[in-house]
Amino acid sequence: MHQPRLGIALGSGSARGWAHIGVLRALEQAGIFPDVVSGASIGALVGAAYASNRLASLEEWVAQIDWWEIIRYMDLRLGGVEGERLMQAFQERVEDAPIESLPRPFGAVATDLHTGREVWFQEGSLLEAVRASIALPGLFSAVHHQGRWLVDGGLVNPLPVSLCRALGADRVIAVNLNDDIVGRRLGGRTPRLALPNPLLARLSAGWQAVLGNSHRPEPAPEEEPPGLFDVMAGSIHIMQDRITRARLAGDPPDIVLAPRLAHLGLMDFDHAGEAIEAGLDCVRQRLPQLREALNLPEPAG
């Protein structure tokens, strides 16, 4: 008899994506090992590590990242972050390889900036696929690949269940990082030691100069508008939440796992421990429903 192939679709969500590591770890602890992996944006990055059997190396790396280390990885340009140093650091943990040679089938989603169509990476360079999939507009610069300019896959398919099925999955676990973020308080957590986020400050100053807003009259305190990156993050949250709901309605997975991540902001990459723990908790709490939805037996003993 045909043994159903289990797939996992890892969604977009920027810094909240470290929760994918916790989800995958908790599944392994429960004896559940996905055969097929698809990912969009940060989900593609974590998914690439998992499909390469390099998740432990990625987890060790992100667990020790602080803000100053993030800044060292960022190649700031007028058009955004080039990302070359970041990808070099990623390559030290997850070696580049042809996607078709990985131990598990893997696919990543990017967006064609000209046509708006989604682009599926199912073969070729693993690192090129990840770099294209994480090219979030306003933060990372677009990637030129085979005559096309590509940006973040989360713009068109934030939770790529369809790609997971196309890769051969009969049953699909979808990990939605954006389920509880619309309506979250703008500004997120209070910055530690009252220091501004240094990367956002540099990026915001650059974009304010480009937009010509440096001489805008100061509003009254009670009329203070949300900051540039609060607006950008909130807009991305709304867009990805609505697109995710529409895509899941048209191509529903067998079960959706939604870690509680509203307390983490778009750029809280230095809070990997909290995100990973949220992923672990989500699977542990949903394990009975997960086994039932996937028709998986209880482990022996």
N, C-alpha and C positions, 0 to 999 in steps of 0.2 A: 504494500500500500504506500501511496505517496505521503511522505512526512511533510506536513505544512511548514513552509519556511517563514520564520519570524523576522519581521523587519522593525526598525525603529527610526522614526523621523524626528530629527532634532531641530527645533525651531530657532528663529532669530531672537535677539534680545540684548545685544551688546554685553555689558559686564555681567548681566544676570545669567549669561550662558555658562558660567562655571557651574551652575546647578546641574547641567547635563552630566558632569563628572560624577556628582553624587547619585544621580539617577542610575547611571550605568554601573556604578559600584554596588548599589543596593540590589539591582537586578542580578548581578553576579552572585552576591551573597545568598540570594533566594534560589540560585540554581537556574536562572533564566539568562540565556546567552543569545542575543539577536544574531541572525545569520546575515542580515542585510542592513546597511546604514545609509541614510540620506540626511543632508543637512543644508540649512540656509544660514548665511552669515556666520555668527559665532557657533551655530550648530554645525556648520561645515568644518570649522576649525577643530572642534572637539571630536566630531565624527571621524575626521581624517586620522586623528591620533588613535581612536578606538579601532578603526578598521585596519590600522597598521600594527596593532598590538603594542602601542606606545602610550597608552593612557596613563600609566604610572609615571612615566617621565614627564608628561604634561602636567599632571597633578602636582608633582614635586616642584616644578617650576612656578606655577601660578600661586602656590601656597606661600611663597616667599617674596612675591612682587609687592613693592611699595610704590608710592607716587613718584618718587625721584627715579626709580628704575624704569617706570613707564615712560617718563619724559626722555630718558636716555635712548629708549627704543624709537622715539618719534622723530621723524625727519620733517620738521615743519616747513611748508612752502606756502606761497600765497593761495594756491588752489586746495590746500588741505595738507594731510599727512601722507607723505610718500609711502611709508610703511616698509621700506627696504630693511631697516635694522630690525623691525619687529619680525619680519619673515625670516631673517637670518637667525634670530634667536629661536624661532619656532623650528627651523630646519635643524638646529643643533639637538632638538629633542625628538623631532619626527622627521626622519630622512625623506628626501624627495624620492619618488618612485613612480613608475607608470601606474595609474589608477587600476588598470586592468590586471596588474600583478599582485594586488593586495590580498591578504588572507581572507578578507570578506568583501563582497561586492559593495561598492561605495559610489555615491553620486552627490554632487554639489550643485546648487542653483545660483545663477547670477542673472542680471538683467541687462538686456541690450538697451543702451541709453538712447539709441536712435529710433528703434521700432517699439520699445516698451515690452518686447517679448521676453519670456524667460529662456535662459540658456542652460542646458543640462550638461555638466561635465561628468562623463562616464568613462573616459579614457584620457590618456595624456598625463602631463605633469600634475602630481598631487598638489604641489605648492602653488602652481599657477591657478588651479581650481580654487583653492582656499583664498588666495589673495583677491581674486575676482569676486568671490562670494561675500567677502567682508568689506567691500569698498562702499561704505556708508556715505552717501552724499552729504557734504558739509563737514565731513571729518576726514575720510580717506579719499585720496585722488582716484579717479577712474583708471581702469586697466585696459590697455590696448591689446587685444587678442584676436588673431586671425582676421584682421581688417575691421574689427568692431570694438567700440568702446563699451566696456562692461562695468556695471556698478552692482551694489548690494542685492543679493537674491531676495532679501526680505521685502523688497518693494513690490514684488509680484507674487511670491509664493513663500510667505513667512514660515510655513510649516509643511514641508514638501512630502505629504502623504502620497501624492500622485507619482512622484519620482521613486519613492520607496517601492510602490507596487510595480512600476515599470522595470525595476531592477530584479523583480522576481519574488517579492514578499507576498505570501498568501494572507498573513495576518500582520497587522501593523499597530505598534504602540506609537502614539504621537506625544511629544513632550512640548507643551505650550508654555512659554515663559512669560506671556503677556496677558494672561487671563485676568489678573487683578490690578493692572496698572493704570487703566483709564480712570481718571478722577483722583489719583494720588496727589497729595499735597505738593504743589510746585516748590522746587528748591530742595526737596529731599531732606536728608539728615542735616543736623547742625554740623558745620565743618569742625573737625577736631582742632582744639587749641585756637579756635576762631580764625584759622588761616584759610584763605580762599583756595579752592582747587587750582593748583598752579597750571596744569595743562589747559583747563577751561579758560582761565584768565588770559593766557597767551593767545589761544584761539579766538576768544571773544574780542580781544583788543584788535586783532588782525581783521576780523570780519567787520567790526564797527568802522574801522578806517576805510575798508573797501566800500561799505555802504554809505559813507559820508555822514554818519550820525554823531560825530564827535562834538558838534556844536548844538546839539538838540537841547532845548531848554529843560532844566531839571524840573521834574514834576513835584507836586506837593507830596509829603510822606505818605498820606493816605491814598494817593493816586499812583504810587510807585508801580510801574508795570513789571511783569515777569521778565527776567533776564533773557538774553538772546538764546542761551542754551536751554533755559527752561522752556521757551517757546518751541525750539527745535525738538527737544526730547518729548514734550507733550504732543506735538504734531505727529512724530514718529509713532508714539504709543497708540494714538487714535487710529492712524492709518493701518498699522499692523494688526491691531485688534479687529478692525472691521474686515480687513482682507482675510484674516485667519478664519473668522466666523463664516464668511462666504465660501471659502475654499473647503472648509470642513463639512459644510452642509452639502456641497456637491460631491465630495469624495470622503466620506466619514471613515476614520480609522476604527479599529476594534475597541480601542480604549484611549482616552486622553489623560495624561498625567500633567497636572498643573501645579508646580511648586509655588509656594506663597513667597513672592519676591518683591512686593510693592515697596518695601523699605529700601530697596537698592536702586540707585540711580543709573542713568545711562553709562556713566563713566566710572563707576565704583569698582574698577578692576582690582583694586587692592583689598577687596572684601571677599576674596575667593572662599575663605573658610565658611563664612555665613551662607554663601550661595550653595556650596557643596553640601552643607548640612541640610539646607532646605530641600535639596534634591533627594538626599537620603531619607528624610522624614516623609516626603511625599510618597515614595515607593512603599515604605514600611506601613503607612496608614492605608494605602490602597491595595495592598498585596492580595487580600481575599477577592476583591472585585477584579483585580488583574488576572488572577488564575482562572476565575470563572469566565471572564470575557474571552480569554485565549484558549479556554478548554485545556488548561494545564493541570496535571495531577499534583497533589501535594507531595513534597519530597519524602522519600522513605525515611523512617525513623523519626 
